[in-house]
Amino acid sequence: DLFSGSGVVGIEALSRGVGHATFVDFSAECAGTIRSNCEALGEGERIDVVEADVMSVLADPSRHGLQGPYDLVTVTPPYEEVVYAELMGAICASPLLGEDCLVAVEYPVELGLFPPTLGEGRLVGLRNRRYGRTVVAIYVNRPSG
């Protein structure tokens, strides 16, 4: 769960059967909130919280104690604080994404629709769905089939 905030997206994934969630947020306050929320829900054993810059984690996950590959990556950045082209480039290049990894990216409708493929075909789009001012794009990384 990249740009985790309170951890609501990763916590929802845990409630739906994901075995383990890793939360990444630069804010110490957000990291503390995630830990508290997960402990209160009895999920403290199934999480890791990384207090770090998302771009740094994507580029060098081992430096932050992470090993891939992951099967699902959710990305919910603060709209005005990221450059989406750079963020999507970092996601495409990251060793955290395994083959067939699903990537869900939230972005503002003002950006228009994301392209059907990214990273020279590494990420293949499955769907863009609009929810008011928000669009969620679903991609699969290096699809095997």
C-alpha positions, -999 to +999 in steps of 0.1 A: +000+000+000+020+030-013+012+064+001-007+046+028-021+075+049-042+059+076-038+024+060-074+020+050-066+004+016-042-022+030-064-028+059-093-035+036-072-059+016-063-077+049-100-080+057-106-096+023-080-123+028-047-109+018-021-128+039+003-099+046+003-061+039+032-037+036+024-001+041+047+027+028+043+063+038+068+091+044+049+106+074+058+094+109+023+103+120+008+082+092+031+052+100+021+055+137-016+056+128-013+025+106+004+006+133-023+016+158-051+009+135-038-026+126-031-034+163-066-024+172-080-047+145-058-076+156-037-074+124-004-064+139+013-097+130+004-095+093+018-061+085+051-042+079+052-004+080+079+014+062+084+050+070+101+062+038+098+080+005+078+059-019+101+066-048+131+055-028+113+023-018+104+015-054+140+021-066+158+002-039+134-019-018+162-039-001+175-007+014+142-005+033+141-041+043+117-052+016+119-081-008+096-088-037+080-098-056+045-086-045+013-098-060-007-066-055+004-030-052-020-002-044-011+034-051-031+063-036-009+093-037-018+129-027-028+142-061-009+175-060+022+161-045+034+137-072+044+138-108+025+108-122+048+102-151+078+098-127+057+077-103+045+053-130+080+051-144+093+041-110+066+015-106+074+000-140+111-003-131+107-015-096+119-050-086+089-051-061+065-061-089+063-098-097+049-114-129+011-110-130+013-085-101-019-063-101-012-026-097-042-003-087-034+034-091-057+062-080-054+095-099-074+127-106-098+127-135-081+159-147-052+138-160-074+121-185-072+083-189-039+066-184-026+048-215-034+011-221+003+001-216+032+016-196+069+009-193+073-004-229+045-029-224+056-041-189+023-028-174-008-038-193-040-020-185-071-039-175-095-011-166-099+026-158-129+033-137-141+068-128-156+076-093-164+114-093-131+133-094-111+101-090-101+074-115-087+040-106-065+023-132-058-014-129-027-028-146-011-062-146+027-064-146+043-087-173+011-108-178+019-145-182-012-154-201 
